[in-house]
């Protein structure tokens, strides 16, 4: 079993829902979160929450699934990120779940 975790700024909520649906991941959960950026370190384009503010309205999606192939999801997220002109991107991770009940 796998666990998908996706984080992004709140403005990308509808886009992420569309990406999940088109990646054959119809069941998922999400919640609003506050993204925090420590400005004491040098700014980087790779930061999860880039910008001048310290906190951002963000969103986190997660889903359990049995599919071993996650390439479709990663391809769609990459295509979405490549089109963005803002510094904010969608971040996705897939974790192995060793045991569940």
C-alpha angles and dihedrals in degrees: 000000000000134000119212118205120188126180129183143138114292092251090071095058097108092043092053092048089053092048092051093048092048090048092059093253100126098161120063143133129227141180139185115256138175114245113212127201122195104220094192089086123070111275115255134189087228093063114121092226107029122179140077098285121086096219132037134189101248141167135222125204125191135178139173117222141162099221114117094199114079097161094104092057093046091047092052093047091049092049090050093048092047090059095050119106093189124084091241117095138180111257121204132184131178118207130191115240109213097191137005137166 
